């Protein structure tokens, strides 16, 4: 259990320490565009973030970790509701009752100044690190120093550009601060971890920090929040800095599995980091190649197979997907019709209640016999001849595109300049679509 001036409790020997690295819970966040899903799915998705948080807490209890770190943005807004606070604190109370300490820092969504402490007192063993200066704690096991925890949170919703949020968060500073606070044996702790809510070098606007600075701070591992994608730096083989990502995707922009890290530090070894999925609903963008399909039921069957495969990779219970049909197919004319795709989408959603397709898009191409078109000698044949000549004049094509951008006062983007050939091929296909559809009509 948690007692005394330091965190004291019974656990395994001090040759290793295991903890949960969580961040970006965003409790109370709205799920954007829900009513486009359906009434039932809109209601279902609203419960997903709370369920994901429950999995964070349960994972820590099931694994009996030494402590939990939450690296900011516990709430989605600086004015979180009483219900959101109650949900969060119930989870903290469960961890406290299990004897698992929790350390937190505030993020830009829920800065230090916005915390409504009149709602609840932090449970025993749960501590919020300061946002006004670097702050440190010492985790003990059986009374002996085990791990230093250092960090700093957001004070306001913005971080001053002239100040680095990581300054002063080092192992040496932790040892000195804790010794001055009456814990001179802090220097004997075999492990040290840092915790920040920052953009690292991925977001220049939200408390950017040089990875080199963190790697030189004497910490065994840095638990970061703010970036919603999971990632390990310098590499997965040497994970000294980690973003665990958000615990539950909130819309189609936050695809793939979401969760937390379970980190184990051992003397003389690189950190062992395991990703633990927590999202019950995963958002997914999918391209499904239907080139070999002979009928619309074949298309539906292929889409469903891809959905099951994606669901297995994402390790989730339910999935909301946006599906783009691709490939060259004789069904192009049918699949290009919005009414046909809508009927197919509704059929897919009726077949399996655990999957919901919010949009079925068409990017298929028709099957064309270009050799026959050339032999016919009609306008499509003339167009193909001109397109062939242009394809061999890449410099002139690039110059033409650049002039068109400049005439509109816009600089030609680099990605466009590098993909002129692909864009020309796509334009060629679109023109043929128009020509052949006009002939058929």
Secondary structure, 3 states (H helix, E strand, C coil): CCECCCEECCCCCCCEEEEEEECCCCECCCCCCHHHCCHHHHHHHHCHHHHHHHHHHHHHHHHCCCEEEEECCCECCCCCCHHHHHHHHHHHHHHHHCCCEEEEECCCCCCHHHCCCCCCCCCCCEEECCCCCCEEEEEEECCEEEEEEEEECCCCCCCCCCCCCCCCCCHHHHHHHHHHCCCHHHHHCCEEEEEEECCECCCCCCCECCHHHHHCCCCCEEEEECCCCCEEEEECCEEEEEECCCCCCCCCCCECCCEEEEEEEECCCCCEEEEEECCCEEEEEEEEECCCCCCHHHHHHHHHHHHHHHHHHHCCCEEEEEEEEEEECCCHHHHCCHHHHHHHHHHHHHHCCCEEEEEEEEEEECCCCHHHHHHHCCHHHHHHHHHHHHHCCHHHHHHHHHHHHHHCCCCCCHHHHHCHHHHHHHHHHHHHHHHHHHHHC
